[in-house]
Amino acid sequence: VVCYDPRDPLQSLDDEKTWKWTNNASLVQAWYLTRDFGGRISKSHIRWDKIAVSADYDDSLIGCLDGTLIKRHTIDGVITLNQQPSDVMQDLLTANRGMILESGGEMWVESSRPKTPIVTIHDRMLTGGIVYQAGQQKSNKLNKVQVRFVAPDQDYQVVDGPILSRTDLQDIDQEVLTGTLTLNYTQDNRR
């Protein structure tokens, strides 16, 4: 989609004719937040400096097993006007495990880049009100996952991708716990 990129000095936030095509996840998410059919957030209430940081992370390259390099996070697919904006935004955020943050009336999209820890919580800090559970609830466990992705060669329809089956975990759990992960705007399992 044609989006504003705050990293490009040749683009003007107020002149959409200067914007360029991109599939950068953070930029597309910010674009959707400002659309009348999307988030309806005023462009003046977006923290474009923070969008730029997330966009840089999304554009960074990652290596694939076949030796190629691809952008870390992209959004590819089709949005139709009969979809609920909140559902579309939630699906868009799966492309980069993003979050929409707000502070002081301003909003931005934060990509899933690693954070520097600011504090370590240790046992001496816990004084009460904590319930310890030794293992995950069965409803939170998966050991076989069917992944669904967007297929550009099939008009951006969502299609079944590879199945990740962890037999070692199935042996520990003594049963197969299946689930489906649908990524409506992600092209393939490498991302």
Residue pairs with C-beta under 8 A, 6 or more apart in sequence:
1 21
1 22
1 23
1 28
1 31
2 16
2 19
2 20
2 21
2 22
3 19
3 20
3 21
3 22
3 24
3 27
3 28
3 30
3 31
4 11
4 13
4 16
4 19
4 27
4 30
4 31
4 43
4 48
5 11
5 19
5 20
5 22
5 24
5 27
5 52
5 55
6 13
6 48
6 49
6 51
6 52
6 55
7 52
7 55
7 56
8 20
10 18
11 18
11 19
11 20
12 18
13 43
13 48
14 43
22 28
23 74
23 75
23 76
24 55
24 58
24 59
24 71
24 73
24 74
24 75
25 58
25 73
25 74
25 75
25 92
25 95
25 96
25 98
25 111
26 51
26 54
26 55
26 57
26 58
26 73
26 96
26 98
26 109
26 111
27 51
27 55
27 58
28 75
28 92
29 75
29 89
29 92
29 93
29 95
29 96
29 98
29 100
29 109
30 46
30 48
30 51
30 108
30 109
31 38
32 38
32 39
32 79
32 88
32 89
32 92
33 39
33 41
33 46
33 89
33 100
33 107
33 109
34 40
34 41
34 42
34 43
34 46
37 81
37 85
38 85
38 88
38 89
39 85
39 89
41 107
45 105
45 106
45 107
46 106
46 107
46 108
47 103
47 106
47 107
47 108
48 108
50 101
50 108
50 109
50 110
51 108
51 109
54 96
54 98
54 108
54 109
54 110
54 111
54 113
55 111
57 72
57 73
57 111
57 113
58 71
58 72
58 73
58 74
58 96
58 111
59 71
59 72
60 71
60 72
61 69
61 70
61 71
61 72
62 69
62 70
62 71
62 72
62 190
63 69
64 70
64 190
70 190
70 191
72 96
72 191
73 95
73 96
73 111
73 112
73 191
74 95
74 186
74 187
74 191
75 92
75 95
75 185
75 186
76 150
76 152
76 156
76 185
76 186
76 187
77 150
77 156
77 184
77 185
78 155
78 156
79 88
89 100
91 184
91 185
92 98
92 185
93 99
93 100
93 109
94 183
94 184
94 185
94 186
95 183
95 185
95 186
95 191
96 111
96 112
97 111
97 112
98 109
98 110
98 111
98 112
99 109
99 110
100 107
100 108
100 109
100 110
101 107
101 108
101 109
101 110
138 177
141 173
141 177
142 177
142 178
142 179
143 165
143 166
143 169
143 170
143 173
143 176
143 177
144 163
144 164
144 165
144 166
144 170
144 176
144 177
144 178
144 179
145 163
145 164
145 165
145 178
145 179
145 180
145 181
146 160
146 161
146 163
146 178
146 179
146 180
146 181
147 160
147 161
147 162
147 163
147 164
147 180
147 181
147 182
147 183
147 189
148 158
148 159
148 160
148 161
148 180
148 181
148 182
148 183
149 158
149 159
149 161
149 183
149 186
149 187
149 188
149 189
150 156
150 157
150 158
150 159
150 183
150 184
150 185
150 186
150 187
151 157
151 158
151 159
151 187
152 187
158 182
158 184
161 188
161 189
162 189
170 176
170 177
